[in-house]
Amino acid sequence: MKDRNLDLFDPRTAVMDPDYSPTTGRQPDFAFAFNDSNFSDRLLRIEIVADSSDQLSDSEGCQSLADWARHRKRRKEDTKNENDMCHSFAALDITICPEEQILTCHQIDPDDVDTENQEESVVAMIEEVQSGDEAPNSEDSDWNMDSRVTKVKTLHISSPILAAKSPFFYKLFSNGMKESEQRQVTLQIHASEEAALMELLNFMYSNTLNTTSAPALLDILMAADKFEVASCMRYCSRQLRNLPMTPESALLYLELPSSVLMAEAVQPLTDAAKQFLAARYKDVSKFQEEVMNLPLAGIEAILSSDDLQVASEDAVYDLVLKWTRSHYPKLEDRHEILGSRLGRYIRFPYMSCRKLRKILVCNDFDHEFASKHVLDALFFKAEAPHRQRTQAAEGSTSASRRFVERAYKYRPIKVVEFEVPRQQCIVYLDLKREECANLFPSGRVYSQAFHLGGQGFFLSAHCNMDQQSAFHCFGLFLGMQEKGSVSFAVDYEFAARSKPTEEYISKYKGNYTFTGGKAVGYRNLFGVQWTSFMADDSPYFINGILHLRAELTIRH
């Protein structure tokens, strides 16, 4: 008959913890069983190999994340050199000893390993054993065939506890082979990984860590990733998010090894890092030098933000091009990085047609990439406003978000140009109700620039007082960019639409000769007070959008 008392020691039942409940998600605490032979069924032998450059852990002696990053970079380079000597991950020496499974767990950069075959390589290091045993809790062993090993630790472990927390250990203990039944397992690690591994093993029993420093937490996070302890990764990620964020730490979180970045448990941390960088560099014009010196992960975080405060998407394009040319001098490298990474963050549909034409002749972009995105942008511009909003809503759920409008300083417009019978352009400007509301009491918003006859123009919407200064009202003006002695005569007409099915209704028309960058327009476009213009039943907004049109014709 089965002894019911054995259930008390089974981590899957959690009977020992009266407060445990599947609904609360609280994890059982087995800290009392850590390295205790009374509650263990196996021995874990940890062989510690000296690091190539030094034997300090990544967190030991590191007072800041910057120190940790510099130290890890040195170790990464040393490890890469060591790997080059071994030619491959699988080429590391594996020693078979009696009654043991040896698993080499050096900290190898994921970029140097064939990730598709990584699991197979690990499995290949689990060797079949013959017979024998090791003295428990010994720090050294007479048996040592690897001269690189400088220290040995032996711990009592519970295979059910480790297997419950880690798919890595679960597969190790239940692979169905003879070695899964052996009493002793050997892991080989670098000296720099010792502290993190011991903390990780303790966490798998107690669900808590003894350290709160960011460098140590990062070491443990990477150890947890290696041994597939998702609960510890979530714990470290949460602890790091609770620490004060800096540009240096945010960039470090985004440049962790790819296997760590792809883990679901780390996503909240990387999302917080991206949000921090996006908020800090929201107004790119104030941090131009800093932004230009950011690594790829940093510039991607900034460009992905909807709240980026830039003059227009043309400015985003110029920034991306300038950054890429600075960091990737070779043309083929720029093709690759723009086509596979940075190009997707440029929201081509909101660029001006003049700038889109430049993309087609820009050598930095692959021709096929440039043609496709320019064509998509032109099709978007040709769509009706309600179709554009639909595409933007659909695009907000995609990775590229190329149809989502940013918080531009200058409002995007749609421009239709004609050359015959006269040089003419029709400009469509849409303003959201909340944008108009933000104009009160004396604000203004400018459109992106557009061109007619080689001259640059813009529209500006104002909230201002009427001519008698009796009340606030909505005004619309047309301005010319060029200043100086330039003289340019145009016929103009302002129109608005009050129903989706109706044509634009003309509000004002006239002619004006622009000189010195002056502007012309109307202080009260609709002839009503601001309160009436912004009322809930206002006829000037269609589904929350004010549709304006300006028609300009060169006057000969």
N, C-alpha and C positions, 0 to 999 in steps of 0.2 A: 504494500500500500504506500502511496506517495506521502511523504512527510510534509504536512501543511506548513510547518515552521520554516521550511526552505523558501516559501514565498516572501517571507519578510526581507530576504536579501536579494530579491529579484528587482532590478530597477524598473522593469516594465510594469510592475504592479503598484509601486510607490506606496505600499501599505504602511511603511515606517513613518511616513509624514502625514499626520492626521489632517493637516491644513491643505494638503494637495487636492486639487479639483481639476478635472479635465476642462471645465468651463472657464476657470480663471487662467489657465495656462501656466500656473506656477510650477516650476521645475523642482523635483525632489532634491534634497541636499544629502550627498554622500561623502561629505568632507571627512567624516570620522573613519572612512574606509581607505583613504588615500595612503598608499605605501604600507598597508597593514596586512600582514600575512594571513590573519584570521579571516579577512574578507576578500581574499584574492585567490585566483586560480592559475596565474601565470607570472612569469618574471619578464621584465622588460630591461634588456641590457642596452645602455646608451653609450656608444663609442664616440668620443669627442676628438675631432681632428683639428689640428691647429690651422688657423686662417693663414692665407698666403702672406699677408703683410703684418698682421698683429693678431693678438688673441683677445682683444676687447670686444665685447658685444656691441651691437649697433647702438644700444641705449646707454651702456655704461660709459660714463665720462662725457656724455653729450648733454649739454645744458639747454639746448634749444633744438627745434626742428631743423634749423639750418645746419647745425653741427651734425645731426643725424643724417641729413641728406648728403653732406660732403663725405662723411665716413662711409656711407653706403655706396656712394659713387666709386670711391676708391676700391672697396671690396668687390663691387660689380666688375670693375676693370680687371682686378686680379683673378676673379673667378673665371672671367671670359678667357684670360690667357691660359688658365689651368685647363679649361675645357678644350681650347684649341690644341693643347698638348695631348689630350685624351681623344681628340677627334670626334667624339660623340658621347652622349649621356650614357649609353649602354656600355661604353668601353671602360667605365670605372671598375677597378678591381673588386671582385666579389669573392670573399673567402668563405669556404664551407667549413663549419665546425660542428662537432657532435651536438645533437639535440637542440639546434638553433635554426632560426630563420634570420638571415641577415638582410637588412634593407638599408641601402645607402641613401641618405636624405640630405645631400649637400644643397646649399642655397644656390641654385643655378637660375640665371635669368631666363624667363620664359621665351624671350626673343631668340635665344640660342638653342632652343629645343623644338623639335618637330612636334607641335601640340597634338596633331592628329594621332601620333603613335606614342604619346607620352604615357598613357595608361598601360599600353602593352610593355613599354620599357620598364615601368615600375614592377609589373607582375613578373617580368623576367628575372628580377633581382631576388625573388623569393625562392630560395634554394631548398631542395629536398634534403632532409637531414637523416642521420643514422641513429646514434645513441649517445648518452652521456648527460651531464648536468653541470651547472655552475653554482658556485657558492652564493647564496642570496645576500643582498645588501653589500656586496664587495665593491670597493672603489677601484681595485686593480685585479688583474687576472694573470695567472701564469700563462694562460693561452692567449697569445696575441700575435697573429701572423701579419698584421698590417702595421708597418713601422710608423705610419703617419698618425696613429692613435696616441694621444698624449694622456688621456684620462678615460676611465670607464665608470659609469654609474649603473647600479642595478636597483630596480624598483619592483615592488610587488604591485601587480595590477589586476583589476577585475575585467575580464574580457566582456561580460554583458554590459558593464557601465560604459566602457570605451566604445563598444559596438553600437550602443544606443545613441551616442552623441556624434559618431563619425562613420560615414559610409566607408572611409578608408580602412578603419580598423574592422568594420563589419565584414568587408570583403577579405581582409587578411585572416580573420578567424573562422570564416565560413566558406572558403573557396572549394571545399570538398576534397582537397588534396591531402596527402599525408601530413604535410607541414602544418596544416590548420589545427591538427590535434597535438602539436608539440607544446611543451610547457614553457619554452623560452623563446623570445623574439628579440632580435638585435636591430637597433637603429643606429646609423652612423651619421653624425651631424658635424657641422663646423662649430668651433668654440663660440663664435659670435651668435649662434642660435641656441645655445644652452639655456640661458635665462628665459628666453621666450618659450621654449618647449616645456620647461618645468612649470611655468605659469599656466600654459595651455593645459597640461595634464591635470594640474590642480583645479583649473576651471571646470574640466569635464566631470569632476567629482562635486565641486562646491558651488558652481554657477556664479562665481565672482572672482575678481582679480585683486591682487595685493598692491598693484601699482596704479597710479593715476597720471603719470607723466606721458606726454604725447609721444616722444621717441620710443618708450617702452611699449606703449599701446600699439604703435605701428609695427614693431617687431612681432608682437603677439598676433596682430591681425594677419600678417603674412604667414606666420606659422599655422594659424587656424585655417587659412586658405589651403596651404599645402596638405594638411591632414583632414580637410573637409569638415571642419567643426563650425557649421553655419551659425549655431547659437553664440559661439564666442566671437565670430565676425560681427554679428549684430550688436553684441555687447560693446566691443571695441569701437565700432562705428558710432554708436550712441554716445559713448564717453568722449570721443573726439569731437563730436558735434557740440557737446556742451562746453568745450573749451573755447576761449576767445579765438576767433578766426583772424588771420592776417593774410596779405597777398602771398607771402612765402608759403604758409601752411596750406592755403587753398590750392596753389599750384602743385605742391607736393602731393596732395591727395589725388589730384587729377593725373599725376604722372607715376602712380604706383604701377607695379607690374600688371600686364594686361589680364592675367588670370584673376587678380584681385579686383580690378575695375569691372570685370564682367559679372562678378558675383552679385546676386540680388541683394544680399545682406549689406553690401557696401553702397548701393545706389543712393540711399538717403544722404550719406556723407558726401558723395561726389555731386549730388544735386545741390546740397548746401554750399559746396565750394563754388559751383558754377554761379549760383545766385549771388554769392558774396562778390565775386569778381564782376559780374554784370552790373550790380548796384554800385560798386566802387567806381567803375569806369563808365558809368552811365552817360556822362557827357564826355565823349572821346576828345573833344577839342581841348579840354583842360589837362589831359594826361597824354598828349601825343608822344612824347619821348618814352614814357613808361610803357605805353601800349606797343610801340614799335620794338621794344626789347623783350616783350613777353614771348614765351615759347608757344608752340602750336596749340597745346591744350588750353592755354590762357586766352589766346585770340579767338579760339572756337567758342569758349564760354561767353565772351563778350558779344560776338556776332550772332549768337543764337537768341539773344534777348529781344523781346518785342518792345521793351521800354527804352531801347537805345536812343539817346537824344542826338540825332544828327540832322543836318540840314535837309538831306534827301537820301534816297537810296543810291544816287550817283556818288555821294560822299562815301558810302559804305564800299562801293565798288573801287573807288580810288584808294581807300585805306587798305583793302585786301590786296590790291595790286602792289602798292608800295611795300607792304609788309612781306609779301611773297618774294618780291625782287630782292629785298634786303636779306632774307634768310635762305633763299634758294637761288644762287647766282646762275646755275645751269638751267638752260631752257627746258630740257627734258624733265628735270626735277619739278620745275614750275608747272608743266603740263600735268604731271602726276598729282601734285598736291592740290592744285586748283580743281582738277577733274574728280578726284576721289574724296577730298576733304573740304576745303574752304569754299569751293564754288557753290555748294548746296546751301550755304548761309547767305548768299547774295539773293535778294528778293527782286529778281529781274523784272517782274510785272510792274513794279513801282519806279523803275528807272525811266528817265526821259528818253524819247525816241532818238535824240541826238547822241546820247551816250550809248544806247543800244547799237547804233550804227558803228560806233567805234569798237565795240566788242568784236564785230565781225572781221575787223582788220587788225585785231590785237594778236600778236604772235604768242603772248603768254598763255592763251587758251588754246586747247585742242580745237581744231576747226569743227569737228562733229559736235563737240560739247557746246561750243558757242552758238552754232546754227540752231540746235535744238532748243536751247533756253531762250534765245532771242525770238524764235518763232512762237514758243509758248507764251512769252510776254506780250507779243503783238496780238495774239488771239485773245488774251485776257483783256487787254485794253479795248478791244473791239466789242466785248460783251456788254450787254445792258447792265446797269448798276445792280439790279436785284440778282442777276446771275453772278456778278463779281462777288457779292456778299455770300452767296451760296458756296462758291469755290473757296472763299476765304475761310468759311466755317468748316468745310471739309478739310482744307489744308491745315487747320489748327490741330488736327489729330495726327498729322503725318510728321515724319522726322524733319523734313525740309522746311515746312511752314512758309514756303515761298509765296503763297497768296495772302499771307497775314500782314496787315499794314502795321508799321512801327509808329512810334510817337515822333514823327518828323517835325522839325521846326518849320518846314515849308510844306504846305498841303499838296499831295499828288493831284494832278489834273489829267484830263484827256484832251488831246489836241488833234483836230482835223485840219490839214493844210491843203490849200488850193493854189495853183499857179496860174490857171486861166479860168475865165477871161481876165481876172485880175488877181493879184497876189492878195490872198485872204486866209485867215485862220479862224476857226471856231473853237473856243475853249470851254470845257465843261468842268465846273468846280462843285463838288459835293461836300457839304458840311454837316456833321452830326449835331443833333440837338444839344448834346452835352458840350460840344465844342462851342456852340453859339452861346450857351448859358455861361460858360467860363469867360466870355468877353466882357460881361458886365462888371464894372460900370464904364471902364475906359480902355478895354483891351482891344487888340487887333491880331489877326492871323493872316499870314502871307501864303500865297500859292508858290509852287515851284515856278521857275522861269520858263518862258516859252519864247519862240522867236518868229519874227515876221520881217521879211526883207533884210535879214542879217542883223536886225536889232533885237535886243532882249527886253521882254516885258514881264510883268507879274500882276496878279490881282491881289487886293487886300480887302478883307472884311473888317469892319469897325463897329464898336459900340460907342456912340458919341452923342452929344447933345444936338438937338435941332438948331436951326439958325437963330431962333429966338431964345435958345438956352432954356426952353420950357420943360422939355422931357428928353429922356434917352430914346434912341432909335437905332435901327440897323442900317449901316451904310456900306456901299461897295465902291471901290476905286480901282482905276487902271493906272499903273505906273511904268515908266521906262527905266531900265537899269543903268544905261550909260549916262555918265555925267559929263559936263563940259559944254562945248559949243555945238554938239550934234543937234540937228533939227530934223524932225520926222513927223509928217502929217498923216493922220489916219481918221477914217470914219469908224465909229464904234457904236455898239448897241448892247445894252444889258437886258437880260430876260430871265424869267424864273418859271418854274412849273409847279402847279398846285395839285394836279392829279396825274397819276401814272399813265393814264390813257390819253391825256391831252398834250397838245403841243406846248412849247415854251411860249409864255406870254411876254411880249416886249414891255419893259418898264421905262427905259429911257434910251434915247439915242442922240448922237451929235457928232461933231468932228472937233479935232484938237491937234494942234501942232506942238509936239513935245520938244522941249529944249532944256538942257541942263538937268535931266533926270527928274523932271516934275511929274505930277500925277493929276488925273482928272476923275471925277466920279460924283456920287450923290450921297449926301449925309443921311437921307431917309429914303432908302430904296423903295419901301413898300407904303410909305405915307402913313404909318401907324406908330403908336408909342411902343416902347420895348416890352411892356407888360402884355400888350395885345399880341405882339409878334411871338412871344414865348409862351402864350397861354396853352393849356392842355388841348383846347379845341382849335388851335391855330391852323389855318388852311395852308400855311407856308411849308409845313413839314410833311413829307410823305413817308410813312413808316419810320419816323424819326430822322429823316434826311432832308436837308434843304438843298434843292437842285438849282444851281445857277449856271447861266451861260453868258459868255461874252463873245461878240463877233467883231473882228477887226479887219479892216480893208485899207490897204495903202491908198492914199488920196493923191492922185497925180495933178 
